[in-house]
Amino acid sequence: MIKTDKPLSTLVAEFADLTEQRRKLEAEVKKLATDLAAREDKLVEGFAQAGIQNIKTATGQTIYLNREIFAKLTGDHKKAYTAFRRAGLGDFVKETVNANTLRAWVREMDEVLPKGLQPYIDVTEVYRMRMRSN
């Protein structure tokens, strides 16, 4: 049992107050995330139209376009495994193809996939805004 010099009713009231504060802050964070997502979509489009990668703010932060690549197998996996082995990538194939290894390899290849693998790999690019503070 935890010893305290405060009465149980005080601890309960403090807990309730802190829980309410947390709920309000979580709601505020959720609203901020929604607002940021809406601005991010506009910024990704704006950066693309302007042909820029980053902008420094007046207060010193750098807002930049971050390219992420995601890859996953599609179609018949057994045929894909055969294609991987033929392409000299048998190390990728275990019981399954490791998604992180595949993603890293596709990122390295930068959209130039060996012949025979194209039907089995779905490559998706996602652009997100990031910020660095000085």
N, C-alpha and C positions, 0 to 999 in steps of 0.2 A: 504494500500500500504506500502511495506517495504522500509524504507529509507536506502540508502547506499551512501557512498562517492565515490564508484567506478562507472565508466560509465557502461552502459548496455553491451556494446561490450566487456568489460573486464570480466564481470560476465559470459557472454556467452562463452568466450574463456576458462575461468577457469572451467566452467561446462563441456565443451567438453574435456578438458585435463583430468579432474577427471574421466569422463565417460570412456575414453580410458584406463586410468590406471586400473579402475575397470574391464573392459573387459579383459585386459591382465592378471590380477591376477586371474579372474574366469577361464580363459583358463588354466593357470598354475595349479590351484587347481584341475581342471578336469583331467589334465594329471597326477598329483600326485595321484589322486584317482584311476586312471587306473593302474598306476605302483604299488600302494599299494595292489590293489585287486589281481594282478598277483603274487606278493610276498606272500600274505596271503594264497592263494591256496597251494603254495609250502610249506609254513611253517606249515599249518595244517597237510599236508601229512607227512612232516618231523618230527613233534612232535609226530604224531601217530606211525610212524615207530620206533622212538627212545624211545617211551613209556614215554615221559616226559610231564609235565604240564606247566612248566615255565622255563625261562632262564633270568638271570640278565645280562645286558649289562655292558661293561667296564665303561660306564658313569653313571651307577646306575639305569637305567630304568629296570623294570621287564616286559618282554614280556611273556604273558600267554595265554593259550588256554581257551576260554570261551565257555561253553556249553549252548546253548539256546534250549528250547523245544517249539514247536508250535503244537497245536492240533486244529482240526476242525471236525465238524460233517460230516459224509458221509452217503450216502444211504437215506432211508426213514426217514425223521425227526420225523414223528409222532410215528413210531415204536421205534426210538431212545429215544424219550421222555418217552415212556412207560418203556423202559429198564432202563432209569435213575431213574424213580420212584421206580421200582422194586429193584434197587440196593441201595435204600435209599438216593438217590441224587435228590429228587424232588425239593429241593431248587434251583438247577441249572436251572430248567425248568420254564420259564415264558412264554412269547410268543415265545421266542427262547432261546437257551442256550447261556449264556454270554460267549463270546470267551475268555476274560481275566480270568474269574473264572475257565473255563474249562482248560485253559493252566496252571494255578497255581495248580489246582488239579492233572492234569496229571504229572506235574513236581514233586509233592509230592509223587505220587504213584510210580514214577520211573519205568514205563513200566509194572507194574503189574495191569492191568485193570480188574475190576470185570467181571465175566462170563456174557455174554450177551451184553456187551457194545462194544466188539472188532469190530463187523461189522459196528459200527456207529461212531467210532472215528478214524481219520487218524492222527497218531503221526509222526512228522518229527523233526529230530534233525539237527541243523546247528551249526557248529563250526566256530568261528571267532577269530581273533587275537586281543588282546587289549594291551595297554601299560599304566603303571602307572609311573609317574615321582616322584622322591623323593622331 
